[in-house]
Amino acid sequence: MKNDPSALRSFAPTRRQLLGLGLGFAGAAAFNVMPGFQLLASAQAAVPPAAQKIADHFSSVKSMSGEFVQFGPKGEQTGGKFFLERPGKIRFNYDGASNFRVISDGKSVVILNKRLNTSDLYPLSKTPLKLLLDDRIDLSGDRVKSVKQEDDLTTIQLADKSVFGNSKITMMFDAKSYELRQWTITDAQGKDTTVMIFNVKEGVSFAADTFAIDYSANREVNTKAR
């Protein structure tokens, strides 16, 4: 089993596609996200009230589901359905024969490839997903790297080096409804994975096993792989 959390930031393209997580949600060049950012003057610079209001609204959404389209660093495209429940829980069911699954149960993130019979487990606390799934998205301190406010979108980039090194998560929200539209995770090598979400439903309920990770199966798969 691969226990090094830095592996989350150095996947080969197929695994990079899984993390979106790239969730953390074509790359920057395709969406022109990074060049337009207005960098905050310092870590102590005041966060625009509109940005904190948007973050608070998103944090108040305790559960949601919908569909996603994900673009990898080379423009490779995948899609499927997602399910989110705060704090810490998310699931991506990818379309296609590979039958990829990415599941977070609030403590760990597992990447399942049933076709190849692989199961890779990582601490949620060491991935950019942690900031997305926290009970409250905290924009205080030096987590905020940039904020861009436009008529139709507000873009917020967060990073926390003490948690996941040089990875960053960039979230784009509708400026009027405050709904999350997409997010991008930039890894330590500067490569982006972007996830766009649509047909979103909020306040949904899930089956008890939606976010369950089979740790016994994970150990068995990785024991056989040695």
C-alpha positions in Angstrom: 0.0 0.0 0.0 1.3 3.5 -0.8 1.3 5.5 2.4 3.2 8.5 1.2 0.6 11.4 1.1 2.8 13.2 -1.4 1.7 10.6 -3.9 -1.6 12.4 -4.1 0.3 15.2 -5.8 2.3 13.1 -8.2 -0.1 10.7 -9.8 0.4 9.3 -13.3 -2.3 10.9 -15.5 -4.8 8.1 -14.9 -4.6 8.5 -11.1 -4.4 12.2 -11.3 -7.7 12.1 -13.1 -9.2 10.4 -10.2 -8.4 13.1 -7.7 -10.0 16.0 -9.4 -9.7 16.0 -7.5 -8.0 18.0 -8.8 -11.8 18.1 -7.1 -9.0 19.6 -7.6 -12.0 20.5 -10.3 -8.4 21.3 -19.3 -6.3 22.9 -16.6 -5.6 26.5 -15.8 -4.8 27.4 -19.4 -8.2 26.1 -20.5 -10.2 28.0 -18.0 -7.8 30.9 -17.6 -8.0 30.7 -13.8 -4.6 31.4 -12.6 -3.4 34.4 -14.7 -6.3 36.7 -13.6 -5.8 36.2 -9.8 -5.4 39.4 -7.7 -2.9 38.3 -5.1 -3.5 39.5 -1.6 -0.9 42.0 -0.3 0.1 39.7 2.6 -1.1 36.8 4.7 -2.8 39.3 7.0 -4.6 41.2 4.3 -8.4 41.4 4.8 -10.5 38.8 3.1 -13.2 40.5 1.0 -16.5 40.2 2.8 -18.2 38.8 -0.3 -15.6 36.0 -0.4 -16.2 35.0 3.2 -19.9 35.2 2.7 -19.6 32.8 -0.2 -17.4 30.5 1.7 -19.8 30.5 4.7 -22.8 29.7 2.4 -21.0 26.8 0.8 -20.0 25.5 4.3 -23.7 25.6 5.3 -24.5 23.1 2.6 -24.2 19.9 4.6 -24.9 17.5 1.8 -25.1 17.6 -2.0 -25.0 15.3 -5.0 -24.8 15.8 -8.8 -22.7 15.1 -11.9 -19.2 16.1 -12.7 -16.8 16.4 -15.7 -13.1 16.3 -14.9 -10.2 17.5 -17.0 -6.7 16.3 -16.4 -3.4 18.2 -16.9 -3.3 17.2 -20.6 -6.9 17.9 -21.2 -8.0 14.3 -20.8 -11.7 14.2 -19.8 -13.7 11.9 -17.5 -17.0 12.2 -15.8 -19.5 10.6 -13.5 -21.5 11.3 -10.3 -20.5 12.7 -7.0 -21.9 12.7 -3.4 -20.8 15.0 -0.6 -21.6 15.1 3.1 -20.0 17.4 5.6 -17.7 17.0 7.4 -15.1 15.1 5.4 -17.2 12.7 3.2 -17.2 12.6 -0.5 -17.6 9.9 -3.2 -16.9 10.0 -7.0 -18.3 7.3 -9.2 -16.5 7.5 -12.5 -18.2 6.4 -15.7 -16.5 3.8 -18.0 -15.2 0.3 -17.9 -12.5 1.1 -15.4 -15.1 1.5 -12.7 -12.9 4.0 -10.7 -14.1 5.1 -7.3 -12.8 7.8 -5.0 -14.2 7.7 -1.5 -13.5 9.7 1.7 -15.1 8.6 4.9 -14.0 11.6 6.9 -10.6 10.1 7.9 -9.2 8.5 4.8 -9.4 8.7 1.1 -9.3 5.5 -1.0 -8.8 5.2 -4.7 -10.3 2.1 -6.1 -9.6 0.6 -9.6 -11.7 -2.5 -9.8 -10.4 -3.4 -13.3 -6.8 -3.4 -12.1 -7.8 -4.6 -8.6 -5.9 -1.8 -6.8 -6.8 0.1 -3.7 -4.7 3.0 -2.6 -5.4 4.7 0.8 -4.3 8.1 2.1 -5.1 10.3 5.1 -7.8 12.9 4.2 -5.9 15.4 6.4 -3.0 15.4 3.9 -5.0 16.1 0.8 -6.5 19.3 -0.6 -9.9 17.8 -0.3 -9.7 18.5 3.4 -10.3 22.2 2.8 -13.2 21.6 0.5 -14.9 19.2 3.0 -14.3 21.0 6.3 -17.3 22.0 8.4 -16.4 25.6 7.7 -14.2 26.9 5.0 -11.8 29.2 7.0 -10.4 32.1 5.0 -8.5 33.6 7.9 -4.7 33.7 8.3 -2.5 32.7 5.4 -4.7 30.1 3.8 -6.0 32.5 1.2 -3.5 33.0 -1.6 -5.8 35.0 -4.0 -9.3 36.2 -4.5 -10.8 37.4 -7.7 -14.2 39.0 -7.9 -16.0 39.4 -11.2 -19.6 40.1 -12.1 -20.5 36.4 -12.5 -17.9 34.5 -10.5 -15.8 34.8 -7.4 -12.6 32.8 -7.4 -10.9 31.8 -4.2 -7.5 30.0 -4.0 -6.5 28.3 -0.8 -3.3 26.6 0.3 -2.0 25.2 3.6 1.6 24.1 3.3 1.6 22.5 6.7 -1.2 20.1 5.6 -0.4 19.2 2.0 2.8 20.9 0.9 2.7 22.9 -2.3 -0.7 21.8 -3.5 -3.4 24.4 -3.9 -7.1 24.3 -4.3 -9.0 27.0 -6.4 -12.7 27.2 -6.1 -15.1 29.2 -8.3 -18.5 30.2 -7.1 -21.5 31.9 -8.7 -21.3 35.5 -7.6 -25.1 35.8 -7.1 -26.3 32.3 -5.9 -23.0 31.5 -4.1 -23.1 28.0 -5.6 -19.9 26.1 -6.3 -19.3 25.8 -10.0 -15.9 24.1 -10.2 -12.6 23.6 -8.4 -9.0 23.0 -9.5 -6.3 21.3 -7.5 -2.8 22.3 -8.5 -0.1 19.8 -7.5 3.4 20.4 -6.4 4.6 20.2 -10.0 2.1 22.9 -11.1 -0.2 20.5 -12.9 -3.9 21.1 -12.7 -6.9 18.9 -12.5 -10.3 20.7 -12.8 -13.7 19.4 -11.8 -16.9 21.1 -13.1 -20.2 20.1 -11.3 -23.7 20.4 -12.6 -27.3 19.1 -11.9 -26.5 19.6 -8.3 -29.0 18.8 -5.5 -28.6 20.1 -2.0 -29.8 18.7 1.3 -30.0 15.1 0.1 -29.8 12.0 2.2 -27.5 9.0 1.5 -27.5 5.3 2.3 -25.4 4.4 5.4 -22.7 2.8 3.3 -22.3 5.5 0.6 -19.0 6.7 2.1 -17.8 3.5 3.7 -14.3 2.3 3.1 -13.6 -1.4 3.4 -10.3 -1.3 5.2 -10.0 -5.1 5.4 -10.4 -5.4 1.6 -7.8 -2.6 1.2 -5.3 -4.6 3.3 -6.0 -7.8 1.4 -5.6 -6.2 -2.0 -2.3 -4.7 -1.0 -1.0 -7.8 0.7 -1.5 -9.8 -2.4 0.2 -7.1 -4.5 3.5 -7.5 -2.6 
